[in-house]
């Protein structure tokens, strides 16, 4: 629950990491079922932590896309039921916009315009935030998202799930220059491709294993991470220069990565740019960021109705 768009009254998160860990990734059907099982308890806990009641809230905000449609449907159905029963406004929130706006919760002085890299398991976007309600994607991945590449490389290294935090931790023990993995160049200079570097790591490991050659997992993790971080950072800085942005932000689950945060902080300092990133708990999926976007939609009178549905794909514009 959020007040005035940036004051977090409660932010209850029910993690499914342990549920999906045995499968090495998110199983959509299990995710949806878990959502159904816990959503009422999460709502009750959020109200209790905020020391408020359903009657006292002004509106109901919910993410309707993009994402796994089954999980989205659970949230949308619950939000619609609450809005209808309580006669409260219903607010539809774009998932990627919510990640970006988590920066406004963490940094009350941040105002558009700014450029933001959104990096997660499903998305890798460079977004030009022109105003609170005007977003333009100026760069995107053409294949795998950065977080997806992390998960697949972690699986091949035998690290487990989720791959991002595990590779980030292991990489601190390795040499980032041990192996030079490719940095793919795209026709559109602000777009990404992480399929190549993921495949290069997998092939490198398989060749060593087939030849019976031992390898240092920490060195591979560090070298892979260096390749991904350098591309994400370089292209975001290029976007800031192209659009004359003096403020740069990070968002999404991969924004919790220590190497990425450090690289952005360093590069922004070199260029005289202001750098913003939410704390790690606001980088991964959370309700506070959704409520933040909902607050501004409420102020603008942008209400949804009972025909609102979940959408696996949804344009940010």
C-alpha positions as CSV (number, residue, x, y, z in Angstrom):
1,X,0.0,0.0,0.0
2,X,1.3,3.4,-1.0
3,X,0.2,6.9,0.1
4,X,0.8,10.0,-2.1
5,X,2.6,7.9,-4.7
6,X,5.9,7.4,-2.8
7,X,5.2,6.7,0.9
8,X,5.2,3.0,1.3
9,X,2.8,1.9,4.1
10,X,3.2,-1.8,3.4
11,X,4.8,-4.0,0.7
12,X,4.2,-7.7,1.3
13,X,6.0,-10.1,-0.9
14,X,5.3,-13.8,-1.1
15,X,8.3,-15.3,-2.8
16,X,7.9,-18.4,-5.0
17,X,11.7,-19.0,-5.4
18,X,11.7,-22.2,-3.3
19,X,8.6,-23.5,-5.2
20,X,10.3,-23.2,-8.6
21,X,13.9,-23.9,-7.6
22,X,13.6,-27.6,-8.1
23,X,12.6,-27.0,-11.8
24,X,15.4,-24.6,-12.6
25,X,12.9,-21.8,-13.6
26,X,9.3,-20.6,-13.3
27,X,6.6,-23.1,-14.1
28,X,3.6,-20.9,-15.2
29,X,0.9,-23.3,-14.0
30,X,2.5,-23.6,-10.5
31,X,3.0,-19.9,-10.3
32,X,-0.7,-19.3,-11.0
33,X,-1.9,-21.8,-8.5
34,X,0.4,-20.4,-5.8
35,X,-1.0,-16.9,-6.6
36,X,-4.5,-18.2,-5.9
37,X,-3.5,-19.9,-2.7
38,X,-1.8,-16.8,-1.1
39,X,-3.4,-13.7,-2.6
40,X,-6.0,-13.3,0.2
41,X,-3.4,-13.7,2.9
42,X,-1.1,-11.2,1.2
43,X,-3.9,-8.6,1.0
44,X,-4.8,-9.1,4.6
45,X,-1.2,-8.8,5.7
46,X,-0.7,-5.6,3.6
47,X,-3.7,-4.0,5.3
48,X,-2.5,-5.1,8.8
49,X,1.0,-3.7,8.2
50,X,-0.5,-0.4,6.9
51,X,-2.8,-0.3,9.9
52,X,-5.8,0.4,7.7
53,X,-8.9,-1.3,6.3
54,X,-10.3,-1.8,2.8
55,X,-12.9,0.9,3.4
56,X,-10.2,3.4,4.0
57,X,-8.3,3.0,0.7
58,X,-9.1,5.2,-2.3
59,X,-8.5,2.9,-5.2
60,X,-7.3,-0.6,-6.3
61,X,-4.3,-0.8,-8.6
62,X,-3.3,-4.0,-10.4
63,X,-0.8,-5.1,-13.0
64,X,-2.6,-6.4,-16.1
65,X,0.5,-7.0,-18.3
66,X,2.9,-7.9,-19.7
67,X,3.8,-11.2,-18.0
68,X,2.6,-14.8,-17.4
69,X,-1.1,-14.6,-18.3
70,X,-2.2,-17.1,-15.6
71,X,-0.6,-15.3,-12.8
72,X,-1.8,-11.9,-14.1
73,X,-5.4,-13.2,-14.3
74,X,-5.3,-14.1,-10.6
75,X,-4.3,-10.5,-9.7
76,X,-6.7,-8.9,-12.1
77,X,-9.6,-11.0,-10.9
78,X,-8.9,-10.2,-7.3
79,X,-8.6,-6.5,-8.0
80,X,-11.8,-6.4,-10.0
81,X,-13.7,-8.2,-7.3
82,X,-12.4,-5.8,-4.6
83,X,-13.1,-2.7,-6.7
84,X,-16.6,-3.9,-7.5
85,X,-17.5,-4.9,-4.0
86,X,-16.0,-1.8,-2.4
87,X,-17.2,0.6,-5.2
88,X,-13.6,1.8,-5.5
89,X,-11.9,2.9,-8.8
90,X,-9.9,0.2,-10.6
91,X,-6.5,1.2,-12.0
92,X,-4.6,-0.8,-14.6
93,X,-0.8,-0.7,-14.3
94,X,1.8,-1.7,-16.9
95,X,4.4,-4.0,-15.4
96,X,7.4,-2.3,-17.0
97,X,6.2,1.2,-16.1
98,X,5.9,0.0,-12.5
99,X,9.5,-1.2,-12.4
100,X,10.6,2.2,-13.7
101,X,8.5,4.1,-11.2
102,X,10.1,2.2,-8.3
103,X,12.8,4.8,-8.6
104,X,10.3,7.5,-7.6
105,X,9.6,5.7,-4.4
106,X,13.3,5.4,-3.6
107,X,14.3,8.9,-4.8
108,X,11.6,11.5,-4.1
109,X,13.5,14.2,-5.9
110,X,13.7,12.3,-9.2
111,X,11.5,13.8,-11.9
112,X,11.2,13.1,-15.6
113,X,12.7,13.4,-18.1
114,X,15.3,10.6,-17.7
115,X,16.4,7.5,-19.4
116,X,16.0,4.1,-17.7
117,X,17.3,0.6,-18.3
118,X,14.8,-2.0,-17.4
119,X,16.5,-5.4,-17.1
120,X,14.8,-8.5,-15.8
121,X,14.2,-12.2,-16.6
122,X,11.7,-11.3,-19.3
123,X,12.7,-7.8,-20.4
124,X,15.7,-5.7,-21.4
125,X,14.5,-2.2,-22.5
126,X,16.0,1.2,-22.7
127,X,13.1,3.5,-21.9
128,X,12.9,7.3,-22.4
129,X,10.7,8.6,-19.6
130,X,9.4,11.9,-21.0
131,X,6.8,12.4,-18.2
132,X,4.9,10.5,-15.6
133,X,2.6,9.2,-18.3
134,X,4.7,9.3,-21.5
135,X,7.2,6.4,-22.0
136,X,9.1,5.5,-25.2
137,X,11.1,2.4,-25.7
138,X,14.2,3.3,-27.6
139,X,16.1,0.1,-27.3
140,X,15.1,-3.6,-26.6
141,X,16.4,-7.1,-26.7
142,X,15.9,-9.0,-30.0
143,X,16.0,-12.4,-28.4
144,X,16.9,-13.4,-24.8
145,X,16.5,-10.9,-21.9
146,X,19.5,-10.3,-19.7
147,X,18.0,-12.1,-16.8
148,X,17.0,-15.1,-18.9
149,X,20.7,-15.4,-20.1
150,X,21.8,-15.3,-16.5
151,X,19.4,-18.2,-15.5
152,X,20.5,-20.4,-18.4
153,X,24.2,-19.8,-17.8
154,X,23.7,-20.5,-14.1
155,X,22.0,-23.8,-15.0
156,X,24.9,-25.0,-17.2
157,X,27.3,-24.0,-14.4
158,X,25.3,-26.1,-12.0
159,X,24.5,-23.2,-9.7
160,X,20.8,-23.5,-9.5
161,X,17.9,-21.0,-9.6
162,X,17.5,-18.0,-9.7
163,X,20.7,-17.5,-11.7
164,X,21.2,-13.8,-11.4
165,X,22.1,-13.6,-7.6
166,X,24.1,-16.8,-7.8
167,X,26.3,-15.7,-10.7
168,X,26.7,-12.2,-9.2
169,X,28.0,-13.8,-5.9
170,X,30.3,-16.3,-7.7
171,X,31.7,-13.7,-10.1
172,X,33.2,-11.8,-7.2
173,X,35.6,-14.7,-6.7
174,X,36.6,-14.9,-10.4
175,X,38.6,-13.1,-13.0
176,X,36.4,-11.1,-15.4
177,X,39.2,-11.1,-18.0
178,X,39.8,-14.9,-18.0
179,X,37.6,-15.5,-21.0
180,X,36.4,-13.0,-23.6
181,X,32.8,-13.7,-24.5
182,X,31.2,-11.8,-27.4
183,X,29.5,-8.5,-27.2
184,X,27.0,-8.6,-30.0
185,X,26.5,-5.5,-32.2
186,X,23.0,-4.9,-33.6
187,X,21.8,-2.9,-36.7
188,X,20.0,-0.6,-34.3
189,X,22.8,0.5,-31.9
190,X,20.5,0.7,-28.9
191,X,19.1,-2.8,-29.2
192,X,20.4,-5.8,-27.3
193,X,21.1,-9.5,-28.1
194,X,22.0,-11.9,-25.3
195,X,21.4,-15.2,-27.1
196,X,25.0,-15.1,-28.6
197,X,26.8,-14.6,-25.3
198,X,24.7,-17.3,-23.6
199,X,25.4,-19.8,-26.4
200,X,29.1,-18.9,-26.4
201,X,29.3,-19.7,-22.6
202,X,27.4,-22.9,-23.0
203,X,29.6,-24.0,-26.0
204,X,32.8,-23.0,-24.1
205,X,31.9,-25.2,-21.1
206,X,30.8,-28.1,-23.3
207,X,34.0,-28.2,-25.2
208,X,36.1,-28.2,-22.1
209,X,34.0,-31.0,-20.6
210,X,34.2,-33.1,-23.7
211,X,38.0,-32.7,-23.7
212,X,38.2,-33.5,-20.0
213,X,39.6,-30.1,-19.2
214,X,38.7,-28.6,-15.8
215,X,37.6,-25.0,-15.6
216,X,37.1,-22.3,-13.0
217,X,33.4,-21.6,-12.6
218,X,34.0,-18.3,-10.9
219,X,36.1,-17.1,-13.9
220,X,33.4,-18.1,-16.3
221,X,30.7,-16.4,-14.2
222,X,32.8,-13.2,-13.9
223,X,33.6,-13.2,-17.7
224,X,30.0,-13.8,-18.7
225,X,28.8,-11.1,-16.3
226,X,31.4,-8.6,-17.6
227,X,30.1,-9.2,-21.2
228,X,26.5,-8.6,-20.2
229,X,27.1,-5.6,-17.9
230,X,29.4,-3.9,-20.4
231,X,26.7,-4.0,-23.2
232,X,23.9,-2.9,-20.9
233,X,25.9,0.0,-19.6
234,X,27.4,1.1,-22.9
235,X,24.1,1.2,-24.7
236,X,22.2,3.0,-21.9
237,X,25.0,5.7,-21.8
238,X,24.7,6.0,-25.6
239,X,21.0,6.5,-25.2
240,X,21.5,9.2,-22.6
241,X,23.9,11.0,-24.9
242,X,21.6,10.7,-28.0
243,X,18.6,12.1,-26.2
244,X,20.5,14.6,-24.1
245,X,19.4,13.0,-20.8
246,X,21.2,14.2,-17.6
247,X,19.6,11.6,-15.4
248,X,20.0,7.8,-15.8
249,X,18.0,5.2,-13.9
250,X,18.1,1.4,-13.4
251,X,15.1,-0.9,-12.8
252,X,14.0,-4.5,-12.9
253,X,15.3,-7.6,-11.2
254,X,18.7,-7.5,-12.8
255,X,19.1,-3.9,-11.4
256,X,19.8,-5.6,-8.1
257,X,23.1,-7.0,-9.6
258,X,26.1,-5.5,-7.8
259,X,28.3,-5.4,-10.9
260,X,25.7,-3.6,-13.0
261,X,24.9,-1.0,-10.3
262,X,28.7,-0.4,-9.8
263,X,29.2,0.0,-13.6
264,X,26.4,2.4,-14.0
265,X,27.5,4.5,-11.0
266,X,31.0,4.7,-12.4
267,X,30.0,5.6,-15.9
268,X,27.5,8.2,-14.9
269,X,30.1,9.8,-12.6
270,X,32.5,10.0,-15.5
271,X,29.9,11.7,-17.7
272,X,28.5,14.0,-15.0
273,X,25.1,12.3,-15.1
274,X,22.9,11.8,-12.0
275,X,22.3,8.1,-11.3
276,X,19.3,6.5,-9.7
277,X,18.5,2.9,-8.7
278,X,16.0,1.5,-6.2
279,X,17.1,-0.7,-3.3
280,X,17.2,-4.4,-4.2
281,X,13.8,-5.1,-2.6
282,X,12.2,-2.7,-5.0
283,X,14.0,-4.1,-8.0
284,X,12.2,-7.4,-8.0
285,X,8.5,-7.7,-8.5
286,X,6.6,-5.9,-5.7
287,X,3.3,-4.3,-5.0
288,X,4.6,-0.9,-3.9
289,X,5.8,0.0,-7.5
290,X,2.4,-1.0,-8.8
291,X,0.6,1.2,-6.3
292,X,3.0,4.1,-7.2
293,X,1.9,4.0,-10.9
294,X,-1.7,3.6,-9.7
295,X,-1.5,6.8,-7.7
296,X,-0.6,8.8,-10.7
297,X,-3.3,7.1,-12.8
298,X,-5.8,7.9,-10.1
299,X,-4.8,11.6,-10.1
300,X,-5.2,11.7,-13.9
301,X,-8.6,10.0,-13.8
302,X,-7.4,7.0,-15.8
303,X,-9.7,4.4,-14.5
304,X,-10.3,0.9,-15.8
305,X,-13.6,-0.9,-15.9
306,X,-14.8,-4.4,-15.3
307,X,-13.8,-5.5,-18.8
308,X,-10.1,-5.3,-17.8
309,X,-8.3,-8.4,-18.7
310,X,-4.8,-9.8,-18.4
311,X,-2.5,-9.4,-21.3
312,X,0.7,-11.4,-21.8
313,X,2.0,-8.8,-24.2
314,X,1.3,-5.1,-23.7
315,X,3.0,-2.1,-25.3
316,X,4.5,0.4,-22.9
317,X,3.3,3.4,-24.8
